[in-house]
Amino acid sequence: QVQLVESGGGLVQAGGSLRLSCAASGRTSSLTYMGWFRQPPGKEREFVAVISRSAGSTNYADSVKGRFTISRDNAKNTVYLQINNLKPEDTAVYYCVACLRSDSRFLSLGGAYEYWGQGTQVTVSS
């Protein structure tokens, strides 16, 4: 089993920055892709970003490209999401995800991930 614990959320003014962290524990050696989803209030969960195990491949939702950066430190079993130039529409619960699959297809779908964190709240004030 794998456990994912997010941290780093909070209340930030528009234009500010945050760095979210997600620490994985348990059978982390089997993990391949790790990433982030978010769920804005009253809306459906949406894909944010994903990174391969080697950190050589990343993919982002169009809505966050240029502002969000995903990175990974396998020695620390941690994935990060650097969020710059925050906007009120970034307000959401952010979930860390991880999977065991080697297939890089469908990674923007929640069903691709076996493991989910409990979420961390990001609130952006205007």
C-alpha positions as CSV (number, residue, x, y, z in Angstrom):
1,Q,0.0,0.0,0.0
2,V,0.9,3.6,-0.6
3,Q,0.0,6.6,1.5
4,L,0.0,10.2,0.1
5,V,0.0,13.2,2.3
6,E,-0.3,16.7,0.9
7,S,0.8,20.0,2.6
8,G,1.4,23.6,1.7
9,G,-2.1,24.8,1.0
10,G,-3.5,28.0,2.5
11,L,-5.0,31.4,1.9
12,V,-3.1,33.6,-0.6
13,Q,-3.8,36.8,-2.4
14,A,-4.2,36.9,-6.1
15,G,-0.8,37.1,-7.8
16,G,0.9,35.2,-5.0
17,S,2.7,31.9,-5.0
18,L,2.4,28.6,-3.2
19,R,4.4,25.3,-3.2
20,L,2.4,22.2,-2.5
21,S,4.2,19.1,-1.4
22,C,3.1,15.5,-1.4
23,A,5.0,12.9,0.6
24,A,4.5,9.3,-0.4
25,S,5.1,6.4,2.0
26,G,4.8,2.7,1.9
27,R,5.6,0.7,-1.3
28,T,6.8,3.7,-3.2
29,S,9.3,1.9,-5.3
30,S,6.4,0.6,-7.5
31,L,5.0,4.1,-8.2
32,T,5.4,5.4,-11.7
33,Y,3.5,8.6,-12.5
34,M,2.5,11.1,-9.8
35,G,0.5,14.2,-10.2
36,W,-2.1,16.6,-9.0
37,F,-5.9,17.0,-9.5
38,R,-8.0,19.8,-8.0
39,Q,-11.7,20.3,-7.3
40,P,-13.0,23.8,-7.2
41,P,-16.0,24.5,-5.0
42,G,-19.2,23.3,-6.6
43,K,-17.4,21.9,-9.6
44,E,-16.0,18.5,-10.8
45,R,-12.6,17.3,-10.1
46,E,-10.1,18.2,-12.8
47,F,-6.6,17.2,-13.9
48,V,-3.8,19.7,-13.1
49,A,-0.4,18.1,-13.8
50,V,1.5,14.8,-14.0
51,I,5.2,13.8,-13.9
52,S,6.9,10.6,-14.8
53,R,9.1,8.6,-12.4
54,S,12.3,9.8,-14.0
55,A,10.9,13.4,-14.0
56,G,11.7,13.5,-17.7
57,S,8.1,13.9,-18.8
58,T,5.5,16.3,-17.6
59,N,2.1,17.3,-18.7
60,Y,-0.2,20.1,-17.7
61,A,-3.8,21.2,-18.1
62,D,-4.1,24.0,-20.5
63,S,-5.5,26.3,-17.8
64,V,-2.3,26.1,-15.7
65,K,0.4,26.0,-18.3
66,G,3.0,28.7,-17.7
67,R,2.0,29.2,-14.0
68,F,2.3,25.7,-12.5
69,T,5.4,23.6,-12.3
70,I,5.4,20.0,-11.2
71,S,8.6,18.4,-9.9
72,R,9.7,15.2,-8.2
73,D,12.4,14.1,-5.7
74,N,12.4,10.3,-5.7
75,A,15.0,10.2,-2.9
76,K,12.5,12.0,-0.7
77,N,9.5,10.2,-2.3
78,T,7.9,13.7,-2.7
79,V,6.2,15.5,-5.6
80,Y,5.8,19.2,-5.6
81,L,3.5,21.7,-7.3
82,Q,4.8,25.2,-7.6
83,I,2.0,27.6,-8.3
84,N,2.8,31.1,-9.4
85,N,0.6,34.1,-10.2
86,L,-2.4,32.6,-8.4
87,K,-5.8,33.5,-9.5
88,P,-9.2,33.3,-7.7
89,E,-10.2,30.5,-10.1
90,D,-7.3,28.4,-8.7
91,T,-9.3,28.1,-5.5
92,A,-9.8,24.4,-4.9
93,V,-8.9,21.4,-2.9
94,Y,-5.7,20.0,-4.5
95,Y,-5.2,16.2,-4.5
96,C,-2.0,14.4,-4.9
97,V,-2.2,11.2,-7.0
98,A,0.0,8.3,-7.9
99,C,-0.2,5.2,-10.0
100,L,1.5,1.9,-10.8
101,R,0.8,1.9,-14.6
102,S,3.5,2.2,-17.2
103,D,1.1,3.2,-19.9
104,S,1.3,7.0,-20.3
105,R,-2.1,7.3,-21.9
106,F,-5.2,8.6,-20.0
107,L,-3.2,10.2,-17.2
108,S,-5.5,13.1,-17.3
109,L,-8.3,10.9,-16.0
110,G,-8.8,10.2,-12.3
111,G,-9.4,6.5,-13.0
112,A,-5.7,6.1,-14.0
113,Y,-4.6,6.5,-10.4
114,E,-4.7,3.9,-7.6
115,Y,-3.7,6.3,-4.8
116,W,-5.1,9.6,-3.7
117,G,-4.1,11.9,-0.9
118,Q,-6.7,13.5,1.4
119,G,-6.3,16.9,-0.2
120,T,-5.1,20.4,0.7
121,Q,-7.1,23.5,0.4
122,V,-5.9,26.4,-1.6
123,T,-7.9,29.6,-1.4
124,V,-7.0,32.7,-3.5
125,S,-8.5,36.0,-2.5
126,S,-9.0,38.8,-5.1
